[in-house]
Amino acid sequence: MYYTAKVRLVHEIDTPKGLKLKKLTETYLVKAVSVTDAEAKVTESFQNESIDFEVTAVNTSKIVKIIQ
């Protein structure tokens, strides 16, 4: 099954006035066997990144198949 995972990211942006924190939410499509598995895969994917993140939601996707 496919799941959509919403991840809130916090980027530090260097501006002339100093560092500014920019928050944004990105949506990822994850192939997993359950919601818990999808969240674990997203968390594992971001573990080696140097940005702050939080998985805020994981939902079942209506996508049936990805054709490449």
Solvent accessible surface area in square Angstrom, and as a share of the most:
residue,aa,sasa,rsa
1,M,136,0.61
2,Y,33,0.13
3,Y,10,0.04
4,T,40,0.23
5,A,0,0.00
6,K,86,0.37
7,V,0,0.00
8,R,109,0.40
9,L,5,0.02
10,V,32,0.18
11,H,60,0.27
12,E,116,0.52
13,I,68,0.35
14,D,118,0.61
15,T,43,0.25
16,P,146,0.92
17,K,200,0.85
18,G,31,0.30
19,L,123,0.61
20,K,121,0.51
21,L,107,0.53
22,K,100,0.42
23,K,138,0.58
24,L,55,0.27
25,T,70,0.41
26,E,60,0.27
27,T,81,0.47
28,Y,74,0.28
29,L,75,0.37
30,V,16,0.09
31,K,134,0.57
32,A,5,0.04
33,V,129,0.74
34,S,43,0.28
35,V,70,0.40
36,T,104,0.60
37,D,39,0.20
38,A,0,0.00
39,E,78,0.35
40,A,55,0.43
41,K,92,0.39
42,V,8,0.04
43,T,44,0.25
44,E,129,0.58
45,S,78,0.50
46,F,20,0.08
47,Q,113,0.50
48,N,147,0.75
49,E,96,0.43
50,S,119,0.77
51,I,48,0.24
52,D,98,0.51
53,F,59,0.25
54,E,100,0.45
55,V,28,0.16
56,T,66,0.39
57,A,36,0.28
58,V,24,0.14
59,N,79,0.41
60,T,78,0.46
61,S,18,0.11
62,K,198,0.84
63,I,80,0.41
64,V,137,0.79
65,K,147,0.62
66,I,80,0.41
67,I,148,0.75
68,Q,207,0.92
